[in-house]
Amino acid sequence: MTPPVLATDRLILTVHRPADLDALAAMWAHPAVFERIGGVARSREEVWLRLLRSIGQWQAFDYGSWVVRDRVGGLVGEVGLLESRRAIDPPLALPEMGWALAPAAHGRGYAGEALAAVFAWTQAQGIARTTCIIDPGNAPSLRLAARLGYELVRTADYKGRTIRVFER
């Protein structure tokens, strides 16, 4: 599948490209991002592999994630569906929705706006239900998940940390 470009009033969501590496590596190295998602900065190599995974998921599953940019091309973050096959017991049974924003984009409503576009696309594709995992200390994502209609279904251990598992 060719990943679609999604657009909102303020944002453009596009497929990941190798040229996105520098901006994404900077985002994932920033404490305001990684402290809420996993607790550890991601190395440039890890971000590169994540970027390649994002590209490949579209080929393997006909869905994936997008890089989110503002209307002038600045990096806002990443959102979309993942097939992470995480070591969570029991395993996640639905496609996983994920989101992460660069610090300059925090608190501006961009995540909800981008995810609304993604949800419209997933509904059109027949993907009716998704899951997400959130660190209990990530208050902004917990509030966003609730606004988006995610409901807590359980807690789990993931890489030695307690996470909350939600479904929508």
DSSP file with accessible surface (Angstrom, degrees, kcal/mol):
  #  RESIDUE AA STRUCTURE BP1 BP2  ACC     N-H-->O    O-->H-N    N-H-->O    O-->H-N    TCO  KAPPA ALPHA  PHI   PSI    X-CA   Y-CA   Z-CA
    1    1 A M              0   0   76      0, 0.0    61,-0.1     0, 0.0    60,-0.1   0.000 360.0 360.0 360.0 139.0    0.0    0.0    0.0
    2    2 A T        -     0   0  127     60,-0.1    57,-0.0     1,-0.0     0, 0.0  -0.785 360.0-117.5 -83.6 119.8    1.2    3.5   -0.7
    3    3 A P        -     0   0   27      0, 0.0    12,-0.2     0, 0.0     2,-0.1  -0.363  30.6-124.9 -61.0 134.4    0.8    5.4    2.5
    4    4 A P        -     0   0   34      0, 0.0     2,-0.5     0, 0.0   117,-0.0  -0.433  11.6-123.7 -77.4 153.3   -1.7    8.3    2.2
    5    5 A V        -     0   0  100     -2,-0.1     2,-0.4     9,-0.1     9,-0.2  -0.855  29.8-160.6 -90.0 128.5   -0.9   11.9    3.0
    6    6 A L  E     -A   13   0A  23      7,-2.1     7,-3.5    -2,-0.5     2,-0.4  -0.878   6.9-167.9-110.7 147.3   -3.4   13.1    5.6
    7    7 A A  E     +A   12   0A  61     -2,-0.4     2,-0.2     5,-0.2     5,-0.2  -0.986  11.3 179.1-137.5 146.0   -4.0   16.8    6.2
    8    8 A T        -     0   0   23      3,-2.7   106,-0.0    -2,-0.4   105,-0.0  -0.701  54.5 -82.8-124.9-175.4   -5.8   18.9    8.8
    9    9 A D  S    S+     0   0  154     -2,-0.2    62,-0.0     1,-0.2     3,-0.0   0.857 128.6  17.2 -59.0 -35.1   -6.2   22.7    9.1
   10   10 A R  S    S+     0   0   91     60,-0.1    61,-1.0   100,-0.1     2,-0.3   0.545 120.0  59.3-114.1 -10.7   -2.7   23.0   10.7
   11   11 A L  E     - B   0  70A   0     59,-0.2    -3,-2.7    60,-0.1     2,-0.4  -0.889  50.3-156.7-131.2 154.6   -0.9   19.7   10.0
   12   12 A I  E     -AB   7  69A  42     57,-2.6    57,-2.6    -2,-0.3     2,-0.5  -0.998  14.8-158.1-125.5 128.4    0.4   17.5    7.2
   13   13 A L  E     +AB   6  68A   0     -7,-3.5    -7,-2.1    -2,-0.4     2,-0.3  -0.941  22.3 169.0-109.6 120.8    0.9   13.8    8.0
   14   14 A T  E     - B   0  67A  24     53,-2.4    53,-3.3    -2,-0.5    -9,-0.1  -0.858  39.0 -85.6-128.8 164.8    3.3   12.0    5.6
   15   15 A V        -     0   0   48     -2,-0.3    51,-0.1    51,-0.2     2,-0.1  -0.258  55.8 -94.6 -63.2 151.1    5.2    8.7    5.3
   16   16 A H        -     0   0    4     49,-0.4    -1,-0.1    35,-0.1     3,-0.0  -0.442  44.3-168.9 -66.3 145.0    8.6    8.5    7.1
   17   17 A R    >   -     0   0  114     -2,-0.1     3,-2.6    -3,-0.1     4,-0.2  -0.965  35.8-114.2-133.2 151.1   11.6    9.3    4.9
   18   18 A P  G >  S+     0   0   79      0, 0.0     3,-2.0     0, 0.0     4,-0.2   0.853 115.1  66.4 -52.7 -31.7   15.3    8.8    5.6
   19   19 A A  G 3  S+     0   0   84      1,-0.3     4,-0.4     2,-0.1     3,-0.4   0.662  89.1  67.2 -66.5 -12.6   15.7   12.6    5.5
   20   20 A D  G <> S+     0   0    9     -3,-2.6     4,-2.6     1,-0.2     5,-0.3   0.547  73.5  95.5 -81.1  -8.2   13.5   12.7    8.7
   21   21 A L  H <> S+     0   0   21     -3,-2.0     4,-3.1    -4,-0.2     5,-0.3   0.898  80.3  48.9 -55.1 -49.9   16.3   11.0   10.8
   22   22 A D  H  > S+     0   0  104     -3,-0.4     4,-2.1    -4,-0.2    -1,-0.2   0.941 115.1  43.6 -59.7 -47.4   17.9   14.2   12.2
   23   23 A A  H  > S+     0   0   44     -4,-0.4     4,-2.0     2,-0.2    -1,-0.2   0.914 117.1  46.2 -65.9 -41.3   14.7   15.8   13.4
   24   24 A L  H  X S+     0   0    1     -4,-2.6     4,-2.8     2,-0.2     5,-0.2   0.902 110.6  52.6 -69.4 -39.1   13.3   12.5   14.8
   25   25 A A  H  X S+     0   0   14     -4,-3.1     4,-1.1    -5,-0.3    -2,-0.2   0.913 110.0  49.2 -62.4 -40.4   16.6   11.7   16.5
   26   26 A A  H  X S+     0   0   67     -4,-2.1     4,-0.5    -5,-0.3     3,-0.3   0.916 111.7  49.5 -63.8 -41.9   16.6   15.1   18.2
   27   27 A M  H >< S+     0   0    6     -4,-2.0     3,-1.3     1,-0.2     7,-0.3   0.955 112.0  46.3 -61.9 -49.1   13.0   14.6   19.3
   28   28 A W  H 3< S+     0   0    2     -4,-2.8    14,-1.6     1,-0.3    -1,-0.2   0.634 109.2  56.2 -74.3 -10.8   13.6   11.2   20.8
   29   29 A A  H 3< S+     0   0   51     -4,-1.1    -1,-0.3    -3,-0.3    -2,-0.2   0.532  85.5 100.5 -92.2  -7.2   16.8   12.4   22.6
   30   30 A H  S XX S-     0   0   84     -3,-1.3     4,-2.2    -4,-0.5     3,-2.1  -0.651  72.2-138.6 -85.0 129.5   14.9   15.2   24.4
   31   31 A P  H 3> S+     0   0   57      0, 0.0     4,-2.0     0, 0.0     5,-0.3   0.826 101.3  64.5 -56.2 -32.6   13.9   14.4   28.0
   32   32 A A  H 34 S+     0   0   31      1,-0.2     4,-0.1     2,-0.2    -4,-0.1   0.716 114.1  34.1 -65.3 -17.0   10.5   16.0   27.6
   33   33 A V  H X> S+     0   0    4     -3,-2.1     3,-1.0    -6,-0.2     4,-0.8   0.855 121.8  40.0 -98.0 -59.5    9.8   13.2   25.1
   34   34 A F  H 3<>S+     0   0   29     -4,-2.2     5,-2.4    -7,-0.3     3,-0.4   0.805 105.2  64.5 -70.7 -25.9   11.6   10.1   26.4
   35   35 A E  T 3<5S+     0   0  122     -4,-2.0    -1,-0.3    -5,-0.3     3,-0.2   0.820 109.9  41.0 -65.9 -24.9   10.9   10.6   30.1
   36   36 A R  T <45S+     0   0   93     -3,-1.0    99,-0.5    -5,-0.3     2,-0.4   0.590 118.3  48.7 -92.9 -14.8    7.2   10.1   29.3
   37   37 A I  T  <5S-     0   0   47     -4,-0.8     3,-0.4    -3,-0.4    -1,-0.2  -0.810 137.0 -30.2-131.9  89.4    7.7    7.2   26.8
   38   38 A G  T   5S-     0   0   40     -2,-0.4    -3,-0.2     1,-0.2    -4,-0.1   0.164  82.1-111.9  93.4 -22.9   10.0    4.5   28.1
   39   39 A G  S   <S+     0   0   26     -5,-2.4     2,-0.4    -6,-0.2    -1,-0.2   0.458  88.0  90.1  80.3  -1.4   12.2    6.7   30.3
   40   40 A V  S    S-     0   0  104     -3,-0.4    -1,-0.1    -6,-0.4    -3,-0.0  -0.994  79.3-112.9-133.8 135.5   15.4    6.3   28.2
   41   41 A A        -     0   0   40     -2,-0.4     2,-0.4   -12,-0.1   -12,-0.2  -0.328  33.4-124.6 -60.4 144.1   16.7    8.5   25.4
   42   42 A R        -     0   0   56    -14,-1.6    -1,-0.1   -17,-0.1    -8,-0.1  -0.796  22.6-127.7 -92.8 134.5   16.7    6.7   22.0
   43   43 A S     >  -     0   0   53     -2,-0.4     4,-2.5     1,-0.1     5,-0.2  -0.290  25.8-106.6 -72.5 164.0   20.0    6.6   20.2
   44   44 A R  H  > S+     0   0  129      1,-0.2     4,-2.5     2,-0.2     5,-0.1   0.902 123.3  53.3 -57.3 -40.5   20.3    7.8   16.6
   45   45 A E  H  > S+     0   0  136      2,-0.2     4,-2.5     1,-0.2    -1,-0.2   0.925 108.3  48.7 -62.3 -44.3   20.6    4.1   15.7
   46   46 A E  H  > S+     0   0  100      1,-0.2     4,-2.4     2,-0.2    -2,-0.2   0.905 111.5  49.7 -63.4 -39.2   17.4    3.2   17.5
   47   47 A V  H  X S+     0   0    2     -4,-2.5     4,-2.7     2,-0.2    -1,-0.2   0.904 109.2  52.7 -66.4 -38.7   15.6    6.0   15.8
   48   48 A W  H  X S+     0   0   90     -4,-2.5     4,-2.6    -5,-0.2    -2,-0.2   0.944 111.0  46.0 -60.6 -46.7   16.9    4.9   12.4
   49   49 A L  H  X S+     0   0   99     -4,-2.5     4,-2.4     1,-0.2    -2,-0.2   0.896 112.5  51.2 -65.3 -36.8   15.6    1.4   13.0
   50   50 A R  H  X S+     0   0   43     -4,-2.4     4,-2.3     2,-0.2    -1,-0.2   0.909 109.3  50.9 -64.3 -41.8   12.3    2.8   14.2
   51   51 A L  H  X S+     0   0    1     -4,-2.7     4,-2.0     2,-0.2    -2,-0.2   0.936 111.1  47.6 -61.6 -45.7   12.1    4.9   11.1
   52   52 A L  H  X S+     0   0   72     -4,-2.6     4,-2.7     1,-0.2    -2,-0.2   0.893 109.8  53.5 -64.4 -37.7   12.8    1.9    8.8
   53   53 A R  H  X S+     0   0   80     -4,-2.4     4,-2.4     1,-0.2    -1,-0.2   0.917 106.4  53.3 -61.3 -41.5   10.1   -0.1   10.8
   54   54 A S  H  X S+     0   0    1     -4,-2.3     4,-0.8     1,-0.2    11,-0.4   0.908 110.9  45.6 -61.3 -41.7    7.6    2.7   10.1
   55   55 A I  H >X S+     0   0   54     -4,-2.0     4,-0.7     1,-0.2     3,-0.6   0.943 114.6  48.5 -65.2 -45.5    8.3    2.5    6.4
   56   56 A G  H 3X S+     0   0   34     -4,-2.7     4,-2.2     1,-0.2     3,-0.5   0.796  97.4  67.7 -68.9 -30.6    8.1   -1.3    6.4
   57   57 A Q  H 3X>S+     0   0    8     -4,-2.4     4,-3.0     1,-0.2     6,-0.7   0.868  94.8  58.2 -60.4 -34.5    4.9   -1.6    8.3
   58   58 A W  H <X5S+     0   0    1     -4,-0.8     4,-1.2    -3,-0.6    -1,-0.2   0.894 109.6  44.6 -61.9 -36.8    3.0   -0.1    5.4
   59   59 A Q  H  <5S+     0   0  134     -4,-0.7    -2,-0.2    -3,-0.5    -1,-0.2   0.875 120.4  39.4 -73.6 -37.3    4.3   -2.9    3.1
   60   60 A A  H  <5S+     0   0   70     -4,-2.2    -2,-0.2     3,-0.1    -3,-0.2   0.826 133.6  15.8 -83.2 -33.5    3.6   -5.7    5.6
   61   61 A F  H  <5S-     0   0   71     -4,-3.0    -3,-0.2     2,-0.4    -2,-0.2   0.439  91.2-118.9-124.1  -4.8    0.3   -4.6    7.1
   62   62 A D  S  <<S+     0   0   88     -4,-1.2     2,-0.3    -5,-0.5    -4,-0.2   0.740  92.1  68.1  64.4  20.2   -1.2   -1.9    4.9
   63   63 A Y        +     0   0   26     -6,-0.7    -2,-0.4   -62,-0.1     2,-0.3  -0.963  52.8 133.2-154.1 167.7   -1.1    0.5    7.8
   64   64 A G        -     0   0    0     -2,-0.3    17,-2.4    -3,-0.1     2,-0.2  -0.899  46.6 -55.1-179.8-149.6    1.6    2.3    9.7
   65   65 A S  E     - C   0  80A   4    -11,-0.4   -49,-0.4    15,-0.3     2,-0.3  -0.705  35.0-141.7-121.8 169.2    2.6    5.6   11.1
   66   66 A W  E     - C   0  79A   0     13,-3.5    13,-2.0    -2,-0.2     2,-0.5  -0.918  17.3-122.5-127.2 152.7    3.1    9.1    9.9
   67   67 A V  E     -BC  14  78A   0    -53,-3.3   -53,-2.4    -2,-0.3     2,-0.5  -0.818  33.5-141.8 -88.2 133.5    5.5   12.0   10.5
   68   68 A V  E     +BC  13  77A   0      9,-3.3     8,-3.4    -2,-0.5     9,-1.8  -0.877  24.1 176.4-103.5 128.8    3.5   15.0   11.5
   69   69 A R  E     -BC  12  75A  26    -57,-2.6   -57,-2.6    -2,-0.5     6,-0.2  -0.933  29.0-117.7-126.6 152.8    4.6   18.4   10.2
   70   70 A D  E >   -B   11   0A  41      4,-2.4     3,-2.2    -2,-0.3   -59,-0.2  -0.274  48.1 -89.2 -77.6 176.2    3.1   21.9   10.6
   71   71 A R  T 3  S+     0   0  139    -61,-1.0   -60,-0.1     1,-0.3    -1,-0.1   0.650 128.9  52.4 -68.4 -12.0    2.0   23.7    7.4
   72   72 A V  T 3  S-     0   0  136      2,-0.1    -1,-0.3     0, 0.0   -61,-0.1   0.353 124.1-100.5-102.2   5.6    5.5   25.2    7.0
   73   73 A G  S <  S+     0   0   45     -3,-2.2     2,-0.2     1,-0.3    -2,-0.1   0.435  71.1 146.3  97.9   0.3    7.2   21.8    7.2
   74   74 A G        -     0   0   29      1,-0.1    -4,-2.4    -5,-0.0    -1,-0.3  -0.463  56.8-102.4 -73.0 142.2    8.5   21.9   10.8
   75   75 A L  E     +C   69   0A  43     -6,-0.2    -6,-0.3     1,-0.2    -1,-0.1  -0.446  42.2 168.9 -65.5 127.5    8.5   18.6   12.7
   76   76 A V  E     -     0   0A   3     -8,-3.4    26,-2.7     1,-0.4     2,-0.3   0.718  52.5 -94.1-103.0 -39.8    5.6   18.2   15.1
   77   77 A G  E     -CD  68 101A   0     -9,-1.8    -9,-3.3    24,-0.3    -1,-0.4  -0.991  41.1 -64.2 161.2-153.9    6.0   14.5   15.9
   78   78 A E  E     +CD  67 100A   8     22,-2.9    22,-2.4    -2,-0.3     2,-0.3  -0.990  40.6 167.9-134.7 142.0    4.9   11.0   14.9
   79   79 A V  E     +CD  66  99A   2    -13,-2.0   -13,-3.5    -2,-0.3     2,-0.3  -0.974  24.8  78.8-145.0 157.8    1.5    9.3   15.1
   80   80 A G  E     -CD  65  98A   1     18,-2.0    18,-2.8    -2,-0.3     2,-0.3  -0.868  68.3 -34.7 143.0-170.6    0.0    6.1   13.8
   81   81 A L  E     - D   0  97A   0    -17,-2.4     2,-0.3    -2,-0.3    16,-0.2  -0.673  46.7-166.1 -92.1 140.7   -0.5    2.4   14.0
   82   82 A L  E     - D   0  96A  10     14,-3.0    14,-2.1    -2,-0.3     2,-0.4  -0.930  24.0-161.5-125.4 147.8    2.2    0.0   15.1
   83   83 A E        +     0   0   41     -2,-0.3    -2,-0.0    12,-0.2   -22,-0.0  -0.762  35.1 153.1-118.6  76.7    2.7   -3.7   15.0
   84   84 A S        -     0   0   27     -2,-0.4    -1,-0.1     2,-0.0     3,-0.1   0.692  40.6-147.6 -83.5 -20.6    5.3   -3.8   17.7
   85   85 A R        -     0   0  183      1,-0.1    -2,-0.1    -3,-0.1    -1,-0.0   0.930  30.2-163.1  49.9  48.6    4.7   -7.4   18.9
   86   86 A R        -     0   0   52      1,-0.1     2,-2.2    72,-0.0     6,-0.3  -0.258  28.4-109.8 -64.6 151.4    5.8   -6.2   22.3
   87   87 A A  S    S+     0   0   93     -3,-0.1     2,-0.4     4,-0.1    72,-0.3  -0.477  70.0 137.0 -81.8  69.2    6.7   -8.6   25.1
   88   88 A I        -     0   0    6     -2,-2.2    70,-0.1    70,-0.1     4,-0.1  -0.968  56.0-110.5-118.3 135.5    3.6   -7.9   27.1
   89   89 A D  S    S+     0   0  143     -2,-0.4    68,-0.2    68,-0.4    -2,-0.1  -0.945 108.4  25.1-115.1 121.8    1.7  -10.8   28.7
   90   90 A P  S    S-     0   0   73      0, 0.0    -1,-0.1     0, 0.0     3,-0.1   0.653 110.7-118.5 -71.1 159.0   -1.0  -11.3   27.5
   91   91 A P        -     0   0   90      0, 0.0     2,-0.2     0, 0.0    -2,-0.1  -0.161  31.4 -91.5 -62.7 156.1    0.0   -9.8   24.1
   92   92 A L        -     0   0   37     -6,-0.3     4,-0.1     1,-0.1    -7,-0.1  -0.490  35.4-162.6 -66.1 135.3   -1.8   -6.8   22.6
   93   93 A A        +     0   0   92     -2,-0.2    -1,-0.1    -3,-0.1     3,-0.0   0.503  64.9  52.1-102.3  -6.1   -4.6   -8.1   20.4
   94   94 A L  S    S-     0   0   43      1,-0.1    36,-0.1    38,-0.0    37,-0.1  -0.856  99.8 -78.4-126.1 161.3   -5.3   -5.0   18.4
   95   95 A P        -     0   0   22      0, 0.0    36,-2.5     0, 0.0     2,-0.5  -0.339  53.8-122.4 -56.6 140.5   -3.2   -2.6   16.3
   96   96 A E  E     -De  82 131A   9    -14,-2.1   -14,-3.0    34,-0.2     2,-0.4  -0.779  16.5-149.1 -95.2 125.8   -1.4   -0.3   18.6
   97   97 A M  E     -D   81   0A   2     34,-3.5    36,-0.4    -2,-0.5     2,-0.3  -0.769  22.8-179.3 -89.5 135.1   -1.9    3.5   18.2
   98   98 A G  E     -D   80   0A  19    -18,-2.8   -18,-2.0    -2,-0.4     2,-0.3  -0.955  11.3-180.0-134.4 155.6    1.0    5.6   19.2
   99   99 A W  E     +D   79   0A  31     -2,-0.3     2,-0.3   -20,-0.2   -20,-0.2  -0.987   6.1 170.0-153.3 143.8    1.9    9.2   19.4
  100  100 A A  E     -D   78   0A   5    -22,-2.4   -22,-2.9    -2,-0.3     2,-0.4  -0.936  14.2-160.5-152.6 134.8    4.9   11.3   20.3
  101  101 A L  E     -D   77   0A  18     -2,-0.3   -24,-0.3   -24,-0.2     5,-0.1  -0.918  25.5-108.9-120.7 147.7    5.4   15.0   19.8
  102  102 A A    >>  -     0   0   13    -26,-2.7     3,-2.2    -2,-0.4     4,-0.6  -0.353  40.6-109.0 -64.4 148.2    8.5   17.2   19.8
  103  103 A P  G >4 S+     0   0   39      0, 0.0     3,-1.4     0, 0.0    -1,-0.1   0.849 117.3  60.2 -53.0 -37.7    8.6   19.5   22.9
  104  104 A A  G 34 S+     0   0   87      1,-0.3   -28,-0.1     3,-0.0    -2,-0.0   0.726 105.5  50.9 -64.6 -18.0    7.9   22.7   20.9
  105  105 A A  G X4>S+     0   0    4     -3,-2.2     3,-1.3   -29,-0.2     5,-0.5   0.533  82.7 118.1 -96.6  -7.5    4.5   21.1   19.9
  106  106 A H  T <<5S+     0   0   59     -3,-1.4    -4,-0.0    -4,-0.6     0, 0.0  -0.291  78.0  13.6 -63.3 141.3    3.4   20.1   23.4
  107  107 A G  T 3 5S+     0   0   86      1,-0.1    -1,-0.2    33,-0.0    -2,-0.0   0.588  96.4 102.6  76.5  12.8    0.2   21.7   24.7
  108  108 A R  T < 5S-     0   0  132     -3,-1.3    -2,-0.1     0, 0.0    -1,-0.1   0.332  93.2-110.2-109.3   3.6   -1.0   23.0   21.3
  109  109 A G  T  >5S+     0   0   45     -4,-0.1     4,-1.9     1,-0.0     5,-0.1   0.557  79.8 127.3  81.5   6.6   -3.6   20.4   20.5
  110  110 A Y  H  >< +     0   0   16     -5,-0.5     4,-3.0     2,-0.2     5,-0.3   0.880  66.3  54.8 -66.1 -39.9   -1.6   18.9   17.7
  111  111 A A  H  > S+     0   0   12     -6,-0.2     4,-2.9     1,-0.2     5,-0.2   0.953 110.8  44.5 -61.6 -48.4   -1.8   15.3   18.9
  112  112 A G  H  > S+     0   0   22      1,-0.2     4,-2.1     2,-0.2    -1,-0.2   0.904 114.7  49.9 -62.0 -39.6   -5.5   15.3   19.1
  113  113 A E  H  X S+     0   0   40     -4,-1.9     4,-1.5     2,-0.2    -2,-0.2   0.935 113.9  44.2 -64.6 -46.5   -5.8   17.0   15.7
  114  114 A A  H  X S+     0   0    0     -4,-3.0     4,-2.0     1,-0.2    -2,-0.2   0.922 113.5  50.8 -65.3 -42.6   -3.4   14.5   14.1
  115  115 A L  H  X S+     0   0    0     -4,-2.9     4,-3.3    -5,-0.3     5,-0.2   0.854 103.5  58.7 -67.5 -32.5   -5.0   11.5   15.7
  116  116 A A  H  X S+     0   0   58     -4,-2.1     4,-2.1    -5,-0.2    -1,-0.2   0.924 107.7  47.7 -60.3 -40.4   -8.5   12.6   14.5
  117  117 A A  H  X S+     0   0   18     -4,-1.5     4,-2.0     2,-0.2    -2,-0.2   0.911 112.8  48.5 -65.8 -40.7   -7.2   12.5   11.0
  118  118 A V  H  X S+     0   0    0     -4,-2.0     4,-3.1     2,-0.2    -2,-0.2   0.927 110.2  51.2 -65.6 -43.5   -5.7    9.0   11.6
  119  119 A F  H  X S+     0   0   10     -4,-3.3     4,-2.5     1,-0.2     5,-0.2   0.892 108.0  52.3 -63.1 -38.0   -8.9    7.7   13.2
  120  120 A A  H  X S+     0   0   65     -4,-2.1     4,-1.9    -5,-0.2    -1,-0.2   0.929 112.6  46.1 -61.2 -41.9  -10.9    8.9   10.2
  121  121 A W  H  X S+     0   0   24     -4,-2.0     4,-1.4     2,-0.2    -2,-0.2   0.931 111.9  50.0 -66.5 -45.1   -8.5    7.0    7.9
  122  122 A T  H  <>S+     0   0    1     -4,-3.1     5,-2.8     1,-0.2     4,-0.3   0.907 109.4  51.8 -63.1 -39.8   -8.5    3.8   10.1
  123  123 A Q  H ><5S+     0   0  102     -4,-2.5     3,-1.5     1,-0.2    -1,-0.2   0.922 108.1  51.4 -60.6 -43.3  -12.3    3.8   10.1
  124  124 A A  H 3<5S+     0   0   82     -4,-1.9    -1,-0.2     1,-0.3    -2,-0.2   0.786 109.5  51.7 -64.0 -25.7  -12.4    4.1    6.3
  125  125 A Q  T 3<5S-     0   0   88     -4,-1.4    -1,-0.3    -3,-0.3    -2,-0.2   0.414 120.4-108.3 -89.0  -1.6  -10.0    1.1    6.2
  126  126 A G  T < 5S+     0   0   65     -3,-1.5     2,-1.2    -4,-0.3    -3,-0.2   0.657  74.7 138.1  83.3  14.9  -12.2   -1.0    8.4
  127  127 A I      < +     0   0   28     -5,-2.8    -1,-0.2    -6,-0.2    -2,-0.1  -0.782  20.5 166.4 -93.2  94.4   -9.9   -0.8   11.4
  128  128 A A        +     0   0   63     -2,-1.2     2,-0.4     1,-0.1    -1,-0.2   0.785  54.5  40.4 -85.0 -29.2  -12.6   -0.3   14.0
  129  129 A R        +     0   0  120     -3,-0.2     2,-0.3    -7,-0.1    -1,-0.1  -0.957  58.4 172.7-128.7 143.5  -10.6   -0.9   17.2
  130  130 A T        -     0   0    3     38,-1.8    38,-2.6    -2,-0.4     2,-0.3  -0.907  15.8-145.8-138.5 166.2   -7.1    0.0   18.4
  131  131 A T  E     -eF  96 167A   1    -36,-2.5   -34,-3.5    -2,-0.3     2,-0.3  -0.820  11.5-170.4-123.9 164.5   -5.1   -0.3   21.6
  132  132 A C  E     - F   0 166A   1     34,-1.9    34,-2.9    -2,-0.3     2,-0.4  -0.978  13.7-141.7-151.4 155.8   -2.5    1.9   23.2
  133  133 A I  E     - F   0 165A  32    -36,-0.4     2,-0.4    -2,-0.3    32,-0.2  -0.969  20.4-178.1-119.9 140.3    0.0    1.7   26.1
  134  134 A I  E     - F   0 164A   8     30,-2.3    30,-2.6    -2,-0.4   -97,-0.1  -0.999  30.6-117.1-140.9 135.7    0.8    4.6   28.3
  135  135 A D    >   -     0   0   29    -99,-0.5     3,-2.3    -2,-0.4    28,-0.2  -0.472  30.5-124.9 -64.3 135.0    3.1    5.1   31.2
  136  136 A P  T 3  S+     0   0   44      0, 0.0    -1,-0.1     0, 0.0    27,-0.1   0.770 110.0  56.3 -58.0 -22.9    1.0    5.9   34.4
  137  137 A G  T 3  S+     0   0   62      1,-0.1     2,-1.6  -101,-0.1    -2,-0.1   0.484  79.5  95.5 -87.0  -1.2    3.1    9.1   34.8
  138  138 A N    <>  +     0   0    7     -3,-2.3     4,-2.3     1,-0.2     3,-0.3  -0.545  48.5 170.4 -91.4  74.7    2.4   10.5   31.4
  139  139 A A  H  > S+     0   0   42     -2,-1.6     4,-2.6     1,-0.2     5,-0.2   0.875  71.2  54.4 -56.9 -43.1   -0.6   12.7   32.4
  140  140 A P  H  > S+     0   0   44      0, 0.0     4,-2.3     0, 0.0    -1,-0.2   0.932 112.1  44.0 -60.6 -41.4   -0.9   14.5   29.1
  141  141 A S  H  > S+     0   0   16     -3,-0.3     4,-2.9     2,-0.2    -2,-0.2   0.866 111.2  54.2 -70.9 -34.3   -1.2   11.2   27.1
  142  142 A L  H  X S+     0   0   31     -4,-2.3     4,-2.0     2,-0.2    -1,-0.2   0.928 111.0  46.0 -63.5 -42.2   -3.6    9.8   29.7
  143  143 A R  H  X S+     0   0  144     -4,-2.6     4,-2.4     2,-0.2    -2,-0.2   0.921 113.9  48.6 -64.9 -43.6   -5.9   12.9   29.3
  144  144 A L  H  X S+     0   0   10     -4,-2.3     4,-2.2    -5,-0.2    -2,-0.2   0.933 109.2  52.4 -62.9 -44.9   -5.6   12.7   25.5
  145  145 A A  H  <>S+     0   0    0     -4,-2.9     5,-2.7     1,-0.2     4,-0.5   0.918 109.8  49.4 -58.3 -41.8   -6.4    9.0   25.5
  146  146 A A  H ><5S+     0   0   67     -4,-2.0     3,-1.3     1,-0.2    -1,-0.2   0.930 110.4  49.9 -64.1 -43.1   -9.5    9.6   27.6
  147  147 A R  H 3<5S+     0   0  179     -4,-2.4    -1,-0.2     1,-0.3    -2,-0.2   0.833 109.1  53.4 -63.2 -32.0  -10.7   12.4   25.2
  148  148 A L  T 3<5S-     0   0   27     -4,-2.2    -1,-0.3    -5,-0.2    -2,-0.2   0.511 123.7-104.0 -81.6  -5.6  -10.2   10.1   22.3
  149  149 A G  T < 5 +     0   0   39     -3,-1.3     2,-0.2    -4,-0.5    -3,-0.2   0.574  67.1 151.1  95.6  10.0  -12.4    7.4   23.9
  150  150 A Y      < -     0   0    9     -5,-2.7     2,-0.4    -6,-0.2    -1,-0.3  -0.562  28.4-157.5 -73.7 140.4   -9.7    5.0   25.0
  151  151 A E  E     -G  167   0A 144     16,-2.8    16,-2.2    -2,-0.2     2,-0.2  -0.960  22.3-109.4-121.4 139.0  -10.7    3.0   28.1
  152  152 A L  E     +G  166   0A  93     -2,-0.4    14,-0.3    14,-0.2     3,-0.1  -0.437  37.0 170.2 -65.3 128.2   -8.3    1.3   30.5
  153  153 A V  E     -     0   0A  71     12,-3.2     2,-0.3     1,-0.4    13,-0.2   0.632  59.7 -34.0-112.6 -22.6   -8.5   -2.5   30.2
  154  154 A R  E     -G  165   0A  61     11,-1.5    11,-3.1     2,-0.0    -1,-0.4  -0.973  50.7-109.4-177.5 169.9   -5.5   -3.5   32.3
  155  155 A T  E     +G  164   0A  87     -2,-0.3     2,-0.3     9,-0.2     9,-0.2  -0.805  37.2 177.3-108.7 159.8   -2.1   -2.8   33.6
  156  156 A A  E     -G  163   0A  13      7,-2.2     7,-2.9    -2,-0.3     2,-0.5  -0.970  31.7-107.1-153.1 166.4    1.0   -4.7   32.5
  157  157 A D  E     +G  162   0A  99     -2,-0.3     2,-0.4   -68,-0.2   -68,-0.4  -0.878  34.1 176.4-100.2 130.8    4.7   -4.9   32.9
  158  158 A Y  E >  S-G  161   0A  38      3,-3.1     3,-1.5    -2,-0.5   -70,-0.1  -0.952  71.0 -21.3-138.0 115.6    6.8   -3.8   29.9
  159  159 A K  T 3  S-     0   0  167     -2,-0.4     3,-0.1   -72,-0.3    -1,-0.1   0.872 127.4 -50.7  53.9  42.0   10.6   -3.7   30.1
  160  160 A G  T 3  S+     0   0   63      1,-0.2     2,-0.4     0, 0.0    -1,-0.3   0.561 120.1 103.5  78.8   7.2   10.5   -3.6   33.9
  161  161 A R  E <  S- G   0 158A  87     -3,-1.5    -3,-3.1   -26,-0.0     2,-0.4  -0.942  72.9-118.2-121.9 146.2    8.0   -0.7   34.0
  162  162 A T  E     + G   0 157A  82     -2,-0.4     2,-0.3    -5,-0.2    -5,-0.2  -0.649  37.6 179.9 -79.9 132.7    4.3   -0.7   34.7
  163  163 A I  E     - G   0 156A  11     -7,-2.9    -7,-2.2    -2,-0.4     2,-0.4  -0.890  25.2-124.9-126.3 162.3    2.2    0.5   31.8
  164  164 A R  E     -FG 134 155A  88    -30,-2.6   -30,-2.3    -2,-0.3     2,-0.5  -0.918  19.0-148.2-107.4 137.1   -1.5    1.0   31.3
  165  165 A V  E     -FG 133 154A   1    -11,-3.1   -12,-3.2    -2,-0.4   -11,-1.5  -0.916  19.1-176.5-108.7 126.7   -3.2   -0.8   28.4
  166  166 A F  E     -FG 132 152A  18    -34,-2.9   -34,-1.9    -2,-0.5     2,-0.3  -0.853   9.8-159.3-120.6 156.1   -6.2    1.0   26.8
  167  167 A E  E      FG 131 151A  53    -16,-2.2   -16,-2.8    -2,-0.3   -36,-0.2  -0.976 360.0 360.0-135.0 150.9   -8.6    0.1   24.0
  168  168 A R              0   0   77    -38,-2.6   -38,-1.8    -2,-0.3   -18,-0.1  -0.998 360.0 360.0-135.9 360.0  -10.9    2.2   21.8
